[in-house]
């Protein structure tokens, strides 16, 4: 099972805007995940903008849970 690393938001964003990025489990590049909840459960997740690896929603959610 792959894991995604959560990168904390940078300080240059406003307090209302919270930008969270993940490090791709494959290429280790940072990207902002956009999980599409309208898809069936097995297709919910985000794609790395660099290598196009599909990161399942459960992995994205687990990374966010670690931060909380």
Legacy VTK file of the C-alpha trace (Angstrom):
# vtk DataFile Version 3.0
C-alpha trace
ASCII
DATASET POLYDATA
POINTS 68 float
0.000 0.000 0.000
1.393 3.379 -0.951
1.361 6.377 1.315
1.292 10.061 0.500
3.233 12.604 2.486
1.424 15.739 3.577
3.289 19.011 3.104
2.099 21.833 5.403
0.616 24.963 3.816
2.964 27.864 3.218
2.731 31.054 5.254
2.055 33.324 2.256
-1.609 32.259 1.953
-4.481 34.129 3.591
-6.044 32.678 6.733
-9.277 31.753 4.887
-7.469 29.940 2.108
-5.888 26.680 3.196
-3.765 25.075 0.520
-2.498 21.606 1.275
-0.181 19.689 -0.978
0.815 16.060 -1.030
4.051 14.467 -2.102
3.381 11.830 -4.744
4.229 8.289 -3.532
5.897 7.576 -6.890
7.804 10.680 -8.057
7.874 12.562 -4.696
6.794 15.833 -6.393
4.293 18.039 -4.569
0.769 18.508 -5.927
-2.583 19.774 -4.669
-5.025 16.858 -4.685
-8.505 17.452 -6.057
-10.641 14.441 -5.144
-13.731 14.053 -7.348
-16.494 12.786 -5.036
-18.966 12.391 -7.925
-17.162 9.271 -9.181
-17.857 5.734 -7.920
-15.863 4.906 -4.751
-13.157 2.921 -6.540
-12.521 5.844 -8.901
-12.391 8.556 -6.229
-8.942 10.004 -5.815
-6.464 12.448 -7.275
-3.848 12.311 -10.018
-0.310 13.559 -9.591
0.202 16.468 -11.970
3.741 15.327 -12.752
3.675 11.551 -13.307
-0.150 11.070 -13.508
-0.145 8.402 -10.782
-3.647 7.849 -9.373
-3.688 8.354 -5.592
-6.846 6.799 -4.071
-9.076 9.012 -1.923
-8.402 6.837 1.133
-4.658 7.589 0.851
-5.352 11.319 0.473
-7.723 11.219 3.474
-5.161 9.319 5.555
-2.536 11.974 4.807
-4.943 14.709 5.908
-5.811 12.752 9.074
-2.131 12.584 10.054
-1.935 16.393 9.939
-5.007 16.929 12.139
LINES 1 69
68 0 1 2 3 4 5 6 7 8 9 10 11 12 13 14 15 16 17 18 19 20 21 22 23 24 25 26 27 28 29 30 31 32 33 34 35 36 37 38 39 40 41 42 43 44 45 46 47 48 49 50 51 52 53 54 55 56 57 58 59 60 61 62 63 64 65 66 67
